């Protein structure tokens, strides 16, 4: 946090929206340029480069770790708009087989997350207690991370509220540890997809398709440059794509608003309350309806949606902006100085999830890409899983990633609650 030490605040402050937007857009443009020009960058992927740039600038104190641009514009507008455009590639008639396989690995990974929570808690409770911490707080963090690493940030917040830790230093440190490990793990997953060790032990048809397409079109190009070659697009295409995305999000919010009041603030005390809470949480999620409407359009109106040129390019660019923001909250200094054991806890949980996903895929003879995206959907959620699939050119896995990731939002709260109860949070 060099600039914060010198100036007492980040070099570009949180209220400087245009300055931050400029840094974000330039960083994403640089990441895409590097990805399409250099083979090493193509293998790493532009999305990971953008994420690493954000981490570096945030930890150097150049940009803030939280601001209205990230929360209100990127999370509130850009991400919901990007998803419908990406899902136009997802015709369920063609990808249902792949969705079923990814769901199986995702559920295996969810079991791994729970197992990792128990393993991490019992491995660290002595050290945490010796450091003067309350073991109940460690159990609560394990519960929160279980929700997050099966569902997403919404589940993390729900578990924090349930354990009365929302807004506390413990929740803040756990959030930073979560974001840091998530950012690093995305880099590791992309690296795995390129490693000979994993490629020799799994089938990888999506990787082969991208690489054969790249070498077949122009061997001098990187994989990214070949996949994202120049395409026909007009002003009308841009107008229709943006209008479509906005209307889908608008309608999704209207429908979700009907169901969301059914969600409980606390824990369900009987089956009836649990069922109503399930309905409220699942059907009250805008992402459930964004996914449902978008996939329905792609499946049953495929002739019309196939004429919406540029949807994949526009949607991918929006997701790149989101992945930049994902890297921003990873404040390494805060975790190392205030809560290093939380970093160890999240590391253990992430590693166990990875082992379950990859061993599960191996036993079931599924593809390497299925294991990578399913684990991403566990740890990061549907949007990051979709972003990774798109950035690698695995277009057929975007729909399954979104579907299983959204299901995780529902499962996460229940798994997190069970872990919290079992560990005495």
C-alpha positions in Angstrom: 0.0 0.0 0.0 2.8 2.3 -1.0 0.8 5.3 -2.1 -1.6 5.1 0.9 1.4 5.3 3.2 2.7 8.4 1.5 -0.6 10.2 0.8 -2.9 8.7 3.4 -5.3 7.5 0.7 -5.1 5.7 -2.7 -3.5 7.6 -5.6 -6.9 7.5 -7.4 -9.6 7.9 -4.7 -12.9 6.1 -4.5 -15.0 9.1 -5.6 -12.9 9.6 -8.8 -15.2 7.5 -11.0 -13.8 8.6 -14.3 -10.2 8.0 -13.2 -11.0 4.5 -11.9 -13.1 3.7 -15.0 -10.1 4.8 -17.1 -7.7 2.6 -15.2 -10.1 -0.4 -15.5 -10.8 0.0 -19.2 -7.1 0.6 -20.1 -6.1 -2.5 -18.0 -8.7 -4.7 -19.7 -7.6 -3.4 -23.2 -4.0 -4.1 -22.3 -4.9 -7.6 -21.1 -6.8 -8.4 -24.4 -3.9 -6.9 -26.5 -1.3 -9.1 -24.7 -3.6 -12.2 -24.9 -3.9 -11.8 -28.7 -0.3 -10.9 -29.4 1.8 -13.2 -27.2 1.5 -16.9 -26.8 2.4 -16.9 -23.1 -0.4 -14.4 -22.4 -2.8 -16.4 -24.5 -2.1 -19.4 -22.3 -2.6 -17.4 -19.1 -5.7 -15.7 -20.6 -6.5 -12.0 -20.7 -9.0 -12.4 -17.9 -6.3 -13.5 -15.5 -3.9 -10.8 -16.7 -6.6 -8.2 -16.0 -7.2 -9.7 -12.5 -3.5 -9.7 -11.7 -3.2 -6.1 -12.8 -6.0 -5.1 -10.5 -4.5 -7.0 -7.6 -1.1 -5.3 -8.1 -2.6 -1.8 -8.4 -4.9 -2.2 -5.4 -2.1 -3.6 -3.2 0.2 -0.7 -4.3 -2.4 1.8 -3.2 -2.9 3.1 -6.8 -6.7 2.3 -6.7 -9.0 1.7 -3.8 -10.2 -1.7 -2.8 -13.9 -0.6 -2.6 -15.8 2.2 -4.4 -19.3 2.9 -6.0 -17.9 2.1 -9.4 -17.2 -1.5 -8.4 -20.3 -2.1 -6.4 -23.0 -0.1 -8.2 -21.8 -0.1 -11.8 -19.8 -3.2 -12.3 -21.7 -5.6 -10.0 -25.0 -3.8 -10.4 -25.1 -3.2 -14.1 -22.2 -4.6 -16.1 -22.3 -8.2 -14.8 -26.1 -8.6 -15.2 -25.9 -7.2 -18.7 -23.0 -9.4 -19.8 -24.6 -12.7 -18.8 -27.6 -12.6 -21.2 -25.3 -11.9 -24.1 -23.0 -14.7 -23.3 -25.8 -17.1 -22.8 -27.1 -16.6 -26.3 -24.6 -19.3 -27.3 -26.2 -21.8 -24.9 -28.8 -23.9 -26.7 -29.8 -26.5 -24.2 -30.7 -28.9 -26.9 -27.1 -29.1 -27.7 -25.4 -28.8 -24.3 -27.7 -30.7 -21.9 -25.4 -33.7 -21.9 -22.5 -31.4 -20.8 -24.6 -29.7 -18.2 -25.4 -33.0 -16.6 -21.8 -34.0 -16.3 -20.8 -30.6 -14.9 -23.6 -30.8 -12.3 -22.2 -34.1 -11.1 -18.7 -32.7 -10.6 -20.2 -29.5 -9.1 -22.0 -31.5 -6.4 -18.9 -33.6 -5.7 -17.0 -30.3 -5.3 -19.6 -29.1 -2.9 -19.1 -32.1 -0.8 -15.4 -31.4 -0.9 -16.0 -27.8 0.3 -17.8 -29.1 3.3 -15.1 -31.7 4.0 -12.5 -29.0 3.6 -14.3 -26.8 6.2 -14.2 -29.5 8.8 -10.6 -30.3 8.0 -9.5 -26.7 8.2 -11.4 -26.0 11.4 -10.0 -28.9 13.3 -6.5 -28.3 12.0 -6.5 -24.6 13.0 -8.6 -24.4 16.1 -5.6 -24.9 18.4 -3.5 -22.3 16.7 -6.4 -19.8 16.5 -7.2 -20.3 20.2 -3.5 -19.9 21.1 -3.4 -16.6 19.2 -6.2 -15.3 21.4 -9.1 -15.8 19.1 -12.5 -17.2 19.9 -13.0 -20.6 18.4 -16.6 -19.8 17.7 -15.5 -17.1 15.4 -13.3 -19.6 13.5 -16.3 -21.9 13.2 -18.4 -19.0 11.9 -15.8 -18.2 9.3 -15.8 -21.8 8.2 -19.5 -21.6 7.9 -19.3 -18.4 5.9 -16.6 -19.8 3.6 -18.7 -23.0 3.0 -21.5 -20.8 1.8 -19.2 -18.8 -0.4 -17.3 -21.7 -1.9 -20.5 -23.6 -2.8 -22.5 -20.5 -3.8 -21.1 -17.0 -3.8 -20.8 -13.7 -2.1 -24.5 -13.6 -1.4 -24.2 -16.8 0.7 -21.1 -15.4 2.5 -23.2 -12.3 3.5 -26.1 -14.5 4.5 -23.9 -16.6 6.8 -22.2 -13.5 8.2 -25.6 -12.1 9.1 -26.7 -15.4 10.6 -23.6 -15.4 12.9 -23.9 -11.6 13.6 -20.5 -10.9 12.1 -21.6 -8.7 9.2 -19.5 -5.5 9.2 -17.1 -6.8 11.8 -13.3 -6.9 11.4 -13.5 -10.7 11.3 -15.9 -10.6 8.4 -13.7 -8.0 6.6 -10.6 -10.2 7.0 -12.4 -13.3 5.9 -13.7 -11.4 2.8 -10.2 -10.3 1.9 -8.8 -13.9 2.4 -11.7 -15.2 0.2 -11.0 -12.8 -2.6 -7.3 -13.3 -2.5 -7.5 -17.1 -2.6 -10.2 -16.9 -5.3 -8.0 -14.7 -7.5 -5.0 -16.9 -7.1 -7.0 -20.1 -7.7 -8.4 -18.8 -11.0 -4.8 -18.4 -12.1 -4.0 -22.0 -11.0 -7.1 -23.4 -12.8 -6.1 -21.8 -16.1 -2.5 -23.1 -15.6 -3.9 -26.6 -15.0 -5.7 -26.5 -18.3 -2.4 -26.0 -20.1 -0.3 -28.5 -18.1 0.9 -31.7 -19.8 0.3 -33.5 -16.5 -3.4 -32.9 -16.6 -3.9 -33.1 -20.3 -2.3 -36.6 -20.3 -4.8 -37.8 -17.7 -8.0 -36.3 -18.9 -9.8 -35.9 -22.2 -9.9 -32.2 -23.3 -12.1 -31.8 -26.4 -12.8 -28.1 -25.9 -9.1 -27.2 -25.6 -8.4 -29.3 -28.7 -11.2 -27.5 -30.6 -9.8 -24.1 -29.7 -6.2 -25.1 -30.5 -7.1 -26.8 -33.8 -9.1 -23.8 -34.8 -6.2 -21.5 -34.1 -3.6 -23.6 -35.9 -6.0 -24.3 -38.8 -6.8 -20.6 -39.4 -3.4 -19.1 -39.0 -0.6 -20.8 -37.2 1.1 -17.4 -36.6 -1.8 -16.2 -34.4 -2.3 -17.0 -30.7 -5.3 -19.1 -29.7 -7.1 -16.0 -28.5 -6.5 -14.0 -31.6 -7.8 -16.8 -33.8 -10.9 -17.4 -31.7 -11.7 -13.7 -31.5 -11.1 -12.9 -35.1 -12.8 -9.9 -36.7 -16.5 -10.6 -37.4 -19.4 -9.0 -39.2 -21.2 -6.5 -36.9 -23.4 -3.4 -37.5 -24.9 -0.6 -35.5 -28.2 -2.5 -35.6 -26.5 -5.5 -34.0 -25.1 -3.4 -31.2 -28.5 -1.7 -30.6 -30.3 -5.0 -30.5 -27.8 -6.7 -28.2 -27.8 -3.9 -25.7 -31.6 -3.7 -25.7 -32.0 -7.4 -25.3 -29.6 -7.5 -22.4 -31.3 -4.6 -20.6 -34.8 -6.0 -21.1 -33.8 -9.5 -19.8 -32.3 -8.0 -16.7 -35.3 -5.7 -16.2 -37.8 -8.6 -16.5 -35.7 -10.9 -14.3 -35.7 -8.3 -11.5 -39.4 -7.9 -11.8 -40.0 -11.6 -11.5 -37.4 -12.1 -8.7 -39.0 -9.3 -6.8 -42.2 -11.3 -6.5 -40.5 -14.3 -4.8 -37.7 -12.6 -2.8 -40.0 -11.5 0.1 -40.5 -15.3 0.9 -36.9 -15.6 2.0 -36.3 -15.9 5.7 -33.8 -13.7 7.5 -33.0 -16.5 10.0 -32.8 -20.3 10.0 -35.9 -22.3 9.1 -37.4 -24.1 12.1 -39.5 -26.7 10.2 -39.9 -28.3 6.8 -42.6 -25.8 5.7 -40.5 -22.8 6.5 -37.5 -24.4 4.9 -39.4 -25.0 1.7 -40.7 -21.5 1.5 -37.2 -20.1 2.2 -35.9 -22.3 -0.6 -38.5 -20.9 -3.0 -37.7 -17.4 -1.9 -34.0 -17.7 -2.3 -34.0 -19.7 -5.5 -36.7 -17.9 -7.4 -35.9 -14.6 -5.8 -32.5 -14.5 -7.4 -32.2 -12.3 -10.5 -29.5 -14.6 -11.8 -31.9 -17.6 -11.8 -34.3 -15.6 -14.1 -31.5 -14.1 -16.2 -30.2 -17.6 -16.9 -33.7 -19.1 -17.4 -34.9 -16.4 -19.8 -31.6 -16.2 -21.7 -31.2 -20.0 -22.1 -34.9 -20.3 -23.1 -34.4 -17.7 -25.9 -31.2 -19.4 -27.0 -32.8 -22.8 -27.1 -36.3 -22.1 -28.6 -35.6 -19.0 -30.6 -32.1 -20.0 -31.9 -32.8 -18.9 -35.4 -33.5 -15.3 -34.2 -30.7 -15.1 -31.6 -28.2 -16.5 -34.1 -28.6 -13.3 -36.1 -27.6 -11.1 -33.1 -24.0 -10.7 -34.2 -21.5 -9.4 -31.7 -23.3 -10.7 -28.6 -20.4 -12.9 -27.6 -17.8 -10.1 -28.1 -19.8 -7.5 -26.1 -20.7 -9.9 -23.4 -17.1 -11.1 -23.0 -15.8 -7.5 -22.8 -18.2 -6.8 -20.0 -17.1 -9.9 -18.1 -13.5 -8.9 -18.5 -14.4 -5.7 -16.6 -16.0 -7.7 -13.9 -12.9 -10.0 -13.6 -10.7 -6.9 -13.1 -13.0 -5.9 -10.2 -12.7 -9.4 -8.7 -9.0 -8.9 -8.2 -9.3 -5.5 -6.5 -10.3 -6.5 -2.9 -7.4 -8.9 -2.6 -5.6 -6.8 0.0 -2.6 -9.1 0.7 -1.2 -6.9 3.5 -4.4 -6.9 5.5 -4.7 -10.7 5.5 -1.0 -11.3 6.3 -1.0 -8.8 9.3 -4.6 -9.2 10.7 -5.8 -12.7 10.0 -3.2 -15.1 8.4 -5.0 -18.1 9.7 -8.1 -17.2 7.7 -5.9 -17.4 4.6 -4.8 -20.8 5.7 -8.4 -21.9 6.3 -9.5 -20.7 2.8 -6.4 -22.4 1.3 -7.3 -25.7 2.8 -10.9 -25.5 1.7 -10.0 -24.5 -1.9 -7.4 -27.4 -2.2 -9.9 -30.0 -0.9 -12.5 -28.7 -3.3 -10.1 -29.0 -6.1 -9.1 -32.5 -5.2 -12.7 -33.7 -5.0 -13.5 -32.1 -8.4 -10.5 -33.5 -10.3 -10.6 -36.9 -8.7 -14.4 -37.0 -9.3 -13.9 -36.1 -13.0 -11.2 -38.7 -13.3 -13.3 -41.5 -11.7 -16.3 -40.6 -13.9 -14.1 -40.2 -17.0 -15.3 -36.7 -17.6 -13.3 -34.0 -19.4 -10.6 -31.8 -17.9 -12.6 -28.6 -18.8 -15.6 -30.0 -16.8 -13.4 -30.2 -13.7 -11.9 -26.8 -14.2 -15.2 -25.0 -14.7 -17.1 -26.9 -12.0 -14.5 -26.1 -9.4 -14.6 -22.5 -10.6 -18.4 -22.5 -10.2 -18.0 -23.7 -6.6 -15.3 -21.3 -5.6 -16.2 -18.2 -7.6 -19.8 -18.7 -8.6 -21.6 -18.6 -11.9 -20.3 -15.4 -13.3 -16.6 -16.1 -12.8 -17.1 -19.7 -14.2 -18.8 -18.3 -17.2 -16.1 -15.7 -17.6 -13.3 -18.3 -17.5 -15.1 -20.5 -20.0 -15.6 -17.6 -22.4 -12.0 -16.3 -22.0 -10.7 -19.8 -22.9 -13.0 -20.2 -25.9 -15.1 -23.0 -24.3 -18.4 -21.5 -25.5 -20.4 -24.7 -25.0 -19.6 -24.7 -21.2 -20.9 -21.2 -20.5 -24.5 -22.4 -20.0 -23.7 -25.4 -17.8 -21.4 -23.1 -15.7 -24.2 -20.6 -15.2 -26.8 -23.3 -14.4 -24.7 -25.2 -11.8 -23.3 -21.9 -10.3 -26.8 -20.5 -9.7 -27.9 -23.8 -8.1 -24.9 -23.2 -5.7 -26.5 -20.0 -4.4 -29.3 -22.2 -3.0 -27.2 -25.1 -1.7 -24.7 -22.7 -0.2 -26.9 -21.3 2.6 -28.0 -24.8 3.7 -24.5 -26.3 3.6 -23.1 -23.2 5.5 -25.8 -23.5 8.1 -25.1 -27.2 8.7 -21.4 -26.6 9.0 -21.9 -23.7 11.4 -24.2 -25.8 13.6 -21.8 -28.9 13.6 -18.8 -26.8 14.5 -20.6 -24.9 17.2 -20.6 -21.4 15.7 
